[in-house]
């Protein structure tokens, strides 16, 4: 791993070179932090100097809201989730299309 490229979903770019992030320190990992507050999910992606093993841990914040901290070492290993289609949505769509074709 080059340990220097992490996903950082800011408004200017999608990739941050960790040595250029201005925060100093030896950035060897990527971090993704998911926080839940006021009914909304907040995700922070950044470079990290964390001296920890890769993986995720869940904790409860002082306001009793869940927080998930993930650390990884591979370049671009902290991306946003990809949207997925649920099987029920696919089945419903197929049924509607089949029904529409029978009426033609």
Number of C-alpha atoms within 10 A of each C-alpha: 9 9 20 21 25 29 24 24 17 12 6 7 9 12 16 19 16 24 16 11 12 7 11 10 11 14 21 22 29 29 25 24 18 16 18 17 14 6 7 8 11 11 14 15 21 23 28 22 14 15 9 9 11 15 11 13 11 12 12 12 13 7 8 10 13 15 19 16 15 20 26 23 22 17 17 17 17 25 16 12 6 5 6 6 7 8 9 9 10 10 11 11 12 12 12 11 11 11 11 10 9 8 6 5
